[in-house]
Amino acid sequence: MEILYLLIPLSVVLVFLIGVIFWWSVRSGQFDDLEGPAHRILLDDDSPGAVDGPPVPR
């Protein structure tokens, strides 16, 4: 029974901490664009001249 005096306040503090971390992540824009980076990887331009320098005339 005495363990409840420790576990209940500890769980309240843990829930409050998780809520603060979630609130911070929402406010800082962590969930703004969930699909953009995944599509950017799939549609990446892997041509040799894209990163190394000027485009090669064809």
Secondary structure, DSSP 8 states (H G I E B T S, - for coil): -TTHHHHHHHHHHHHHHHHHHHHHHHHTTTTS-SSHHHHHHHT----THHHHSS----
